[in-house]
Amino acid sequence: MKKKLKDLKHEYDIIIIGSGLGGLTAANVMGRNGYKVLLAEHHFQLGGLATYFRRKQHIFDVALHGFPIGMKKTMRKYWSKELAEHIVQVKSIRFDNPQFSLDTDFTKIDFTNKLVEHFAVERDIAEAFYRELAEMNFYDDNNMINMELFDKYFPGRNDIVRFLMEPITYANGSTLDEPAITYGIVFSNFMSKGVYTFAGGTDLMLQMMKQELEKNGVDLVTSTEVEHIMVENKQVCGAVINGQQIACRAVISNANLLSTINKYVGRENFSAEFLRKVDEVRLNSSSCQVYLGLKPGESFDYIGDLLFTSTCPFFSPEKVISSDITSRTYSVYYPEMRPGTDDYTVVASMNSRYEDWAELKETDYLAKKQQMIDDTLEHLDQYIPGIADKIDFSEAATPRTFEHYTLHGGGASFGTKFEGLDVSMKLPEQLDGLFHAGSVGIIMSGWLGAANYGVIVANGVDRYLSAI
Ligand SMILES: Cc1cc2nc3c(=O)[nH]c(=O)nc-3n(C[C@H](O)[C@H](O)[C@H](O)COP(=O)(O)OP(=O)(O)OC[C@H]3O[C@@H](n4cnc5c(N)ncnc54)[C@H](O)[C@@H]3O)c2cc1C
């Protein structure tokens, strides 16, 4: 039940800090298993980055561009059949950049055909590339980096690297120097059957999830920041929430991994060797977004659901993240997304660096945001002619916005880089009852990765609580 802080129990089996998809899913699994669960979220709304907001007659989805088919099974097994039924395929994904323009449904068959027919790759080579990706296993000792993987199959073909890598880079700032294994697993997940979305929008999904959590007896508190994770004799024993101490037998932190360790638990509770690893963990990059809503009665023709666009003549992950914006991903939401409305919205997403926004004075910050909106409208005009005159709402989010709403250091959109996973998984070895289930690396991030990590960690907590 959504509760006020004063109405909470004095003790829970488990306190979950944060209601991102990792925290929400862990809470649901633990609640179903009969544990006394408290889920505490600092924002007034559930969802973390998987969120939405309302302005005028519009609802804007923040992070609903697409996820792999695996989300359907995760919803069915760990949420409900009804939630799973809302997962539907995204129809058309377009790439448009100086190297190529094409439409794809993002399935392996279509991607292979595009490699052969559009990029003139021999079919055997394209298939061998996919085979290598499919055989990648996270636990393998494989040091290959993305650039080496692409060079092996498509030497000198920056256009093909763009085709294969740009969507993943757009999403989470992955670079060509990162382990090929993380790219391979995420890309293969998408390739299995295309890209999917939640029909009805993020608002409906979160409403349905809230009902499910309440049904499973999870206590929910929002607008409450967990300030401290209490530890006694190397064992978690509670949390301080808005100044109030609440006892528990275990904590799952869905907050950023580094804040969990450095801020909420405190470095004094960890071994020096562990802290050395912690200090090597890099935060992931952040995002900017521009939100556009059409005036009532205005419309535009179908232009695809997801458009990966760039004006840069070649592909470079550095350029994708630069504040001199050349790359924009447009998510286009037609009225069919929310049947019964006639709302058209467009969300443009850009990768960004926190440093490019962090120190700006308020007036410069507002001016830079407005410039980003104006540039986006000018660029989008080629796909939706007259867009600037059709809208009645525009707004922009920056890394500062993401930091404000999620408390992630640097406004990180995808938690930490891949080295965070090992640290996250080894937290329980440092302190009994301390667990983390939030975005780390690209495998445990994104809607599917975060939700699945929530399940994995909830199962670990179940084993821990059953044994003590
Ligand atoms: C612009 C953008 C677009 C994206 N698009 C996609 C997409 O199309 N597909 C996809 O799969 N993924 C996408 N993602 C990524 C995806 O949304 C995230 O990886 C995923 O939702 C993260 O879930 P999480 O469990 O790690 O938690 P998060 O979403 O990071 O949530 C953590 C929660 O913890 C709360 N919290 C933190 N500290 C405290 C505290 N001390 N006390 C209480 N609460 C606290 C925060 O408020 C937050 O609600 C996108 C991300 C961004 C930013």
PDBQT file of the ligand as one rigid body, heavy atoms in Angstrom, charges set to zero:
ROOT
HETATM    1  C1  LIG A 501      16.737   9.389 -21.764  1.00  0.00    +0.000 C 
HETATM    2  C2  LIG A 501      16.752   7.916 -21.506  1.00  0.00    +0.000 A 
HETATM    3  C3  LIG A 501      16.188   7.051 -22.406  1.00  0.00    +0.000 A 
HETATM    4  C4  LIG A 501      16.201   5.680 -22.164  1.00  0.00    +0.000 A 
HETATM    5  N1  LIG A 501      15.614   4.851 -23.066  1.00  0.00    +0.000 NA
HETATM    6  C5  LIG A 501      15.585   3.529 -22.833  1.00  0.00    +0.000 A 
HETATM    7  C6  LIG A 501      14.938   2.639 -23.739  1.00  0.00    +0.000 A 
HETATM    8  O1  LIG A 501      14.362   3.040 -24.717  1.00  0.00    +0.000 OA
HETATM    9  N2  LIG A 501      14.983   1.321 -23.480  1.00  0.00    +0.000 N 
HETATM   10  C7  LIG A 501      15.604   0.809 -22.384  1.00  0.00    +0.000 A 
HETATM   11  O2  LIG A 501      15.598  -0.404 -22.212  1.00  0.00    +0.000 OA
HETATM   12  N3  LIG A 501      16.202   1.623 -21.499  1.00  0.00    +0.000 NA
HETATM   13  C8  LIG A 501      16.207   2.970 -21.688  1.00  0.00    +0.000 A 
HETATM   14  N4  LIG A 501      16.798   3.804 -20.792  1.00  0.00    +0.000 N 
HETATM   15  C9  LIG A 501      17.455   3.231 -19.624  1.00  0.00    +0.000 C 
HETATM   16  C10 LIG A 501      16.488   2.670 -18.613  1.00  0.00    +0.000 C 
HETATM   17  O3  LIG A 501      15.382   3.521 -18.438  1.00  0.00    +0.000 OA
HETATM   18  C11 LIG A 501      17.219   2.463 -17.312  1.00  0.00    +0.000 C 
HETATM   19  O4  LIG A 501      18.406   1.715 -17.544  1.00  0.00    +0.000 OA
HETATM   20  C12 LIG A 501      16.400   1.692 -16.288  1.00  0.00    +0.000 C 
HETATM   21  O5  LIG A 501      15.071   2.190 -16.228  1.00  0.00    +0.000 OA
HETATM   22  C13 LIG A 501      17.117   1.849 -14.965  1.00  0.00    +0.000 C 
HETATM   23  O6  LIG A 501      16.499   1.132 -13.947  1.00  0.00    +0.000 OA
HETATM   24  P1  LIG A 501      17.200   0.976 -12.552  1.00  0.00    +0.000 P 
HETATM   25  O7  LIG A 501      16.537  -0.155 -11.874  1.00  0.00    +0.000 OA
HETATM   26  O8  LIG A 501      18.669   0.904 -12.690  1.00  0.00    +0.000 OA
HETATM   27  O9  LIG A 501      16.820   2.271 -11.705  1.00  0.00    +0.000 OA
HETATM   28  P2  LIG A 501      16.727   3.823 -12.004  1.00  0.00    +0.000 P 
HETATM   29  O10 LIG A 501      15.757   4.073 -13.075  1.00  0.00    +0.000 OA
HETATM   30  O11 LIG A 501      18.076   4.388 -12.120  1.00  0.00    +0.000 OA
HETATM   31  O12 LIG A 501      16.049   4.310 -10.652  1.00  0.00    +0.000 OA
HETATM   32  C14 LIG A 501      16.693   4.404  -9.426  1.00  0.00    +0.000 C 
HETATM   33  C15 LIG A 501      15.673   4.952  -8.448  1.00  0.00    +0.000 C 
HETATM   34  O13 LIG A 501      16.253   5.063  -7.158  1.00  0.00    +0.000 OA
HETATM   35  C16 LIG A 501      15.781   6.257  -6.561  1.00  0.00    +0.000 C 
HETATM   36  N5  LIG A 501      16.720   6.640  -5.518  1.00  0.00    +0.000 N 
HETATM   37  C17 LIG A 501      18.035   6.908  -5.649  1.00  0.00    +0.000 A 
HETATM   38  N6  LIG A 501      18.571   7.206  -4.452  1.00  0.00    +0.000 NA
HETATM   39  C18 LIG A 501      17.569   7.114  -3.552  1.00  0.00    +0.000 A 
HETATM   40  C19 LIG A 501      17.493   7.309  -2.155  1.00  0.00    +0.000 A 
HETATM   41  N7  LIG A 501      18.557   7.631  -1.427  1.00  0.00    +0.000 N 
HETATM   42  N8  LIG A 501      16.289   7.142  -1.523  1.00  0.00    +0.000 NA
HETATM   43  C20 LIG A 501      15.178   6.807  -2.232  1.00  0.00    +0.000 A 
HETATM   44  N9  LIG A 501      15.199   6.610  -3.566  1.00  0.00    +0.000 NA
HETATM   45  C21 LIG A 501      16.382   6.758  -4.221  1.00  0.00    +0.000 A 
HETATM   46  C22 LIG A 501      15.722   7.237  -7.706  1.00  0.00    +0.000 C 
HETATM   47  O14 LIG A 501      14.892   8.338  -7.415  1.00  0.00    +0.000 OA
HETATM   48  C23 LIG A 501      15.177   6.353  -8.810  1.00  0.00    +0.000 C 
HETATM   49  O15 LIG A 501      13.761   6.351  -8.826  1.00  0.00    +0.000 OA
HETATM   50  C24 LIG A 501      16.807   5.177 -21.004  1.00  0.00    +0.000 A 
HETATM   51  C25 LIG A 501      17.362   6.062 -20.068  1.00  0.00    +0.000 A 
HETATM   52  C26 LIG A 501      17.330   7.419 -20.316  1.00  0.00    +0.000 A 
HETATM   53  C27 LIG A 501      17.906   8.353 -19.296  1.00  0.00    +0.000 C 
ENDROOT
TORSDOF 0
